[in-house]
Amino acid sequence: MAKCDEGYLCQVCGHEVEGIVDSDLYLRYILGLVDPEVLHIASERHLNCNPTLSQYIVHPDFPAVEVEGDFDKRQLDTEFVAIREREVTSGYRRLLEVAQSDIAIVDYPTKLD
């Protein structure tokens, strides 16, 4: 199968990332962590395959993720965790908006509220 026929495969589990709302890559793009020029070559993962980021999503449509070890948000500074939860959850809400809109992801503003 040609690379372009494979879809976006998760670099962690190897399965296809079927939708943008499951995409760690596009959440990181919305958060301003990935330049739009490299979206087509950047590594993709399911949100659940990157628990150190997805643990900060606090949203009724997203099951809570727990991380064991040094990066467990329960072990980190509460002020840092609160800020990170606001940022990442806001990015996730925007990801949900993008998935429901007709706007191209590269045209969607990445500046968060």
N, C-alpha and C positions, 0 to 999 in steps of 0.2 A: 504494500500500500504506500502511496506517495505521502510524504510528510504533510502536504496540504490537505490530504484526505483524512488524516488522523484526528483533526481537531486539536484542542489544547489539552495535552496530557499533564497530569499532576506529576511534578518531579519527585514527590514523596511516595505516593501509592501507585502511580502508573496508570490510574484510571482517568478517563476523560472528565474534564471540568465542564459540565454540560450547560451551566447557566451563569450569567454574570453575577447573580446574587450569591453564588458559591465560590466566587473567584477572589483569591487572595491578591492576585496581580492587579485587578481592577480596583479593589479597595485601596491598595497601596498607591495606585495612580490618583484616585480621588483625594487621598490624604496628602498628595504632593510628594510622595516618596519615589515615584517612578516618572521619568520624563516621557511625554507622549511619543517622542522619536524612537524610543526603544520598546514600546509596547509589543511590537511584533517579534522581538527577539528575546524578551525577558522571560525568565522562568516562571511557570505557572504552578499554582498549588490550590487545592481546596482550602477554604477558610479553616476547616477543621484539621487540616494537615499542617497548619501553622498556628498551633495553640498559643504560642507566646504573643501573637498579635490578637487572635480571635477571643482570647480570654477577656479582652477589654470591651467586647461588644455586649451591651446590656440592652436587650431589645426583646419584646415578647415573641417575635418571629424567629429568634435565634436561640437555640438551646445553650445554656451556660456551659462554658469550657473551663476545666481546671487543669492547671499545670503543676507538676511536682518538681521540686528542686529550686535552684537559685532564681529562676525567672517567674516563680509563682507570685502573682500580684498580692496574694495574702501575706507575703513576706516582705513586701516593699512599703515604702513610705506612703501613708494614706493620702496625703495631698497629691503626690505624683500620680497615684492610682486614680484618684477622682478626675484629675485633668486628663489623663490618658483615656479613661472611660468616656468622658465627654467628647473628646476628639474622635476616637475610633467609632463610637456609636453614631455620632453625627455623620461620619463618612459612610457607615453602613446604611443609614437612612437615605443618604444621597444615592448610594448604589441601588437601593430599592426604587427610588424615583427614576433613575436612569433606565432601569429595566422596564419600567412602565411607560416610558416616553418614546417619542420618535426621534429624539435628538441623538446625534452621534456622540459616543463617549469622549472623543477628542474635542468636541465642541462644548462639553459640559464643564462649567466652571469648577475648578478644584479648590477654590478658597472656601473654607468652611466658616459657618456662622459662629 
